[in-house]
Amino acid sequence: MIDARHHGATMIVPCIPATDLFSEAERELTAFLSAVKVISGPYQVTDAARQWLQVLDDVNLPNEPSEECFRKVTLTEVASL
């Protein structure tokens, strides 16, 4: 757990062990791509995957990322669709 400060308030954010980061990212990406396939069709999945990975690469992840980090990537990408 890490102690995160947000607008003067303290909140505890659970950290994901490094061994689980890839699994969490994979779950988030899979859920995103499944939604893209349903909404936009299978031909959009490859482009959506590339864009999601680009956003992940562009995002400034904290030293101790949490599962919320990958959700932010998804939300950023959804907003650009």
N, C-alpha and C positions, 0 to 999 in steps of 0.2 A: 504494500500500500504506500502511496505517496500522499503528502499533504499539499493540496493545491489551493492557492489563494484566488478567489474570484470576487471582484468588487468588494474587497474588504472582508468577505466571509471565508471561512475555512470549510473545505469539503474534502473528504477522503476519497481518493480515486484508486480502485484496485489496479495493480500492475499485472500484466500478463507475463509469465515466465518466457524467456527467449525461445524455449523449445515449442511454445504454443503460439508464437506470433504468426508463423506461416500457416498454421491450421486456422487461426482466426481470420487472417486475410483471405485465405481460400474460401472459407464459409461465406464471408461477406461478398466476395467477388462472384461466387456461384449464385447467391441469392439475387444479386443485382442482374446478372446475365439471364437468369430465369425470368425475371420480370421484364427485361428488355425483349426477350423472345416472345413472351405473351403479348406485350403491348405493341411492339414494332415489327415482329416477325423474325424468323431465323437468319435472314440475310443481314440484319443489323448487329448481330451478336459479336462478330469478329471486330468490327469497328468500335463497338462499345467496350469490349475488353481492352483494346489498345488505348482507348481514351481513359479508362479507369486506371490502368497501369501508369499512364502518363501523369495523371493527377496524383497518384500515389508517389511517383517520383518527384513531383513538384512540391508536395506538401512537406512542411517542416515538422517532422515527427519529433516528439519529445524524447529525451534520453531513455525514459521508461514508459513506452507507449502502453495505452490501454485499448480495450476493444472499441472505445468511442472514436479512436483515431481512424480506424477503418470505416466506421459509419460516416465520419465526416467526409472521407474520400467519396463514398457512395453518394451522399447528399450533394456534394459539389458537382459530381458528374451528372446526377439526375437534373440538377438545375440547368445544366448546359444542353440537355437533350431537346 
